[in-house]
Amino acid sequence: MMSERPIVVVTGASAGAGRATVRAFAERGFDVALLARGRAGLEGAAAEVEGAGGRAICLPTDVAEWAQVRAAARRVEEELGPIEVWVNSAMTTVFAWFDDVRPEEFRRATEVTYLGQVHGTMAALELMKPRDRGRIVNVGSALSYVGIPLQAAYCGAKFACRGFFESVHAELLAQGSNVAISMVHLPAVNTPQFDWCLSRLPNKPQPVPPIYPPETAAKFIVRAATDGRRSKIVGSWNKVVVGAAKFAPAVLSEFVARTAVSGQQTPEPAAPDRPANLFEPVDRDGDHGAFGSFTQQDRGFWTPSFLESLPNTARTAAEAAVAAARHKVRSFVSSSAVARREARPTRGDST
Ligand SMILES: NC(=O)c1ccc[n+]([C@@H]2O[C@H](COP(=O)([O-])OP(=O)(O)OC[C@H]3O[C@@H](n4cnc5c(N)ncnc54)[C@H](OP(=O)(O)O)[C@@H]3O)[C@@H](O)[C@H]2O)c1
């Protein structure tokens, strides 16, 4: 049965930022199509949409599989009506040194996190372009701009998501389309990913502070769908990091090498029976909802704990800048030495 309410599709709707986005759209009068794999989370999300007076449809879907994503999109239009907004939020990752990641794990993280956004965008455009109407929002990260240790699969996928987004955005402009695509680059968010993504780290993974609540992510995702803005970097610290990636990449590399290994782990040892959602959903124990387990730190940029860490952060940044400058001087000196050696006439030269 069709209704007058606009329709949004959210991938990764069962948990985390996607789950908070579902709620935010439902509160703004949308009907919501929920795509993810875990039944418990999908049903929990559907109950929230219905509680806000909207209609929900649960579509268990693996976003790595194009045929499943396309079939889900068609069912949404048959059962709810024309899709107005499509949000690609689904992700997974492997927290580990690159040497500790198996090829099939790297491939799977890439297929879910990168190809999941490609499949979602493809399915949405197939339906939106003939109508010349619709909005797509792809969820990015500061890690779409900076590669950090222990996250090679995720960073590779997120960089790829950004390149893909830029290209499709330019194509839509070139074609004069009224379909808009946006990318929202989130800061660290307190979501279940740190509890259920595959990890080979000795300690429990954590987002690098400052840590924001999932509602902040949802607010900016909904805003991008409404104003159609091309790209948004959320959070002051995120803006600093992205600026550093553009203008001082060597300093940023030094900085993340010094801070991001310990910064991504709590002091708490990882549970030996920790679950992993890489190939299967982790929902046997029920609905995980939007929030992860970092509620105390969960207050954004001006948290007392983040403010306390600023002097250390500033000192490490200054040390990283000095180390990067040293590297530059050393490589300049050694390349000049090579150039001088190569320019020196060899024995037997007639000139
Ligand atoms: N949390 C952060 O600190 C942070 C920072 C920057 C950017 N982001 C971005 O925010 C978005 C959401 O991340 P999050 O932290 O909310 O992650 P999350 O808590 O782990 O939630 C991930 C969602 O993706 C779904 N999912 C995983 N594998 C899937 C698959 N194969 N097919 C379909 N759905 C799948 C999960 O549900 P099922 O397991 O039920 O399928 C879940 O609904 C991602 O794009 C991420 O890159 C997050």
The ligand as an SDF file (V2000), in Angstrom:
LIG
                    3D

 48 52  0  0  0  0  0  0  0  0999 V2000
   31.9950    4.3130   14.4480 N   0  0  0  0  0  0  0  0  0  0  0  0
   32.9500    5.1270   14.0310 C   0  0  0  0  0  0  0  0  0  0  0  0
   33.8470    5.5360   14.7990 O   0  0  0  0  0  0  0  0  0  0  0  0
   32.9290    5.5970   12.6080 C   0  0  0  0  0  0  0  0  0  0  0  0
   33.8360    6.6270   12.2580 C   0  0  0  0  0  0  0  0  0  0  0  0
   33.8320    7.0990   10.9690 C   0  0  0  0  0  0  0  0  0  0  0  0
   32.9850    6.5650   10.0260 C   0  0  0  0  0  0  0  0  0  0  0  0
   32.1300    5.5450   10.3860 N   0  0  0  0  0  0  0  0  0  0  0  0
   31.2620    4.9880    9.3260 C   0  0  0  0  0  0  0  0  0  0  0  0
   29.9350    4.9030    9.8220 O   0  0  0  0  0  0  0  0  0  0  0  0
   29.2750    3.8310    9.1570 C   0  0  0  0  0  0  0  0  0  0  0  0
   28.6270    2.9430   10.1860 C   0  0  0  0  0  0  0  0  0  0  0  0
   29.6410    2.3980   11.0340 O   0  0  0  0  0  0  0  0  0  0  0  0
   29.2830    1.9070   12.4950 P   0  0  0  0  0  0  0  0  0  0  0  0
   30.3890    2.3130   13.3730 O   0  0  0  0  0  0  0  0  0  0  0  0
   27.9080    2.2880   12.7890 O   0  0  0  0  0  0  0  0  0  0  0  0
   29.3950    0.3180   12.2960 O   0  0  0  0  0  0  0  0  0  0  0  0
   28.6540   -0.8500   13.1230 P   0  0  0  0  0  0  0  0  0  0  0  0
   28.2440   -0.3800   14.4420 O   0  0  0  0  0  0  0  0  0  0  0  0
   29.5490   -2.0350   13.0310 O   0  0  0  0  0  0  0  0  0  0  0  0
   27.3640   -1.1320   12.2310 O   0  0  0  0  0  0  0  0  0  0  0  0
   27.5750   -1.6560   10.9410 C   0  0  0  0  0  0  0  0  0  0  0  0
   26.2670   -1.9630   10.2590 C   0  0  0  0  0  0  0  0  0  0  0  0
   26.5740   -2.5780    8.9910 O   0  0  0  0  0  0  0  0  0  0  0  0
   25.8970   -3.8160    8.9120 C   0  0  0  0  0  0  0  0  0  0  0  0
   26.6510   -4.7750    8.1220 N   0  0  0  0  0  0  0  0  0  0  0  0
   27.8620   -5.3380    8.3800 C   0  0  0  0  0  0  0  0  0  0  0  0
   28.1820   -6.1930    7.4150 N   0  0  0  0  0  0  0  0  0  0  0  0
   27.1690   -6.1730    6.5140 C   0  0  0  0  0  0  0  0  0  0  0  0
   26.9250   -6.8480    5.2930 C   0  0  0  0  0  0  0  0  0  0  0  0
   27.7850   -7.7320    4.7800 N   0  0  0  0  0  0  0  0  0  0  0  0
   25.7730   -6.5980    4.6400 N   0  0  0  0  0  0  0  0  0  0  0  0
   24.8660   -5.7180    5.1520 C   0  0  0  0  0  0  0  0  0  0  0  0
   25.0390   -5.0460    6.2780 N   0  0  0  0  0  0  0  0  0  0  0  0
   26.1870   -5.2770    6.9590 C   0  0  0  0  0  0  0  0  0  0  0  0
   25.7150   -4.2820   10.3670 C   0  0  0  0  0  0  0  0  0  0  0  0
   24.5980   -5.1400   10.4980 O   0  0  0  0  0  0  0  0  0  0  0  0
   24.5950   -6.7420   10.3540 P   0  0  0  0  0  0  0  0  0  0  0  0
   25.8130   -7.2530   11.0110 O   0  0  0  0  0  0  0  0  0  0  0  0
   23.2990   -7.0480   11.0460 O   0  0  0  0  0  0  0  0  0  0  0  0
   24.5450   -7.0360    8.8940 O   0  0  0  0  0  0  0  0  0  0  0  0
   25.4160   -2.9460   11.0470 C   0  0  0  0  0  0  0  0  0  0  0  0
   24.0590   -2.6260   10.8540 O   0  0  0  0  0  0  0  0  0  0  0  0
   30.3290    3.1040    8.3190 C   0  0  0  0  0  0  0  0  0  0  0  0
   30.2340    3.5160    6.9760 O   0  0  0  0  0  0  0  0  0  0  0  0
   31.6220    3.5620    8.9430 C   0  0  0  0  0  0  0  0  0  0  0  0
   32.6770    3.5240    8.0200 O   0  0  0  0  0  0  0  0  0  0  0  0
   32.0930    5.0580   11.6440 C   0  0  0  0  0  0  0  0  0  0  0  0
  1  2  1  0
  2  3  2  0
  2  4  1  0
  4  5  1  0
  4 48  2  0
  5  6  2  0
  6  7  1  0
  7  8  2  0
  8  9  1  0
  8 48  1  0
  9 10  1  0
  9 46  1  0
 10 11  1  0
 11 12  1  0
 11 44  1  0
 12 13  1  0
 13 14  1  0
 14 15  2  0
 14 16  1  0
 14 17  1  0
 17 18  1  0
 18 19  2  0
 18 20  1  0
 18 21  1  0
 21 22  1  0
 22 23  1  0
 23 24  1  0
 23 42  1  0
 24 25  1  0
 25 26  1  0
 25 36  1  0
 26 27  1  0
 26 35  1  0
 27 28  2  0
 28 29  1  0
 29 30  1  0
 29 35  2  0
 30 31  1  0
 30 32  2  0
 32 33  1  0
 33 34  2  0
 34 35  1  0
 36 37  1  0
 36 42  1  0
 37 38  1  0
 38 39  2  0
 38 40  1  0
 38 41  1  0
 42 43  1  0
 44 45  1  0
 44 46  1  0
 46 47  1  0
M  CHG  2   8   1  16  -1
M  END
$$$$
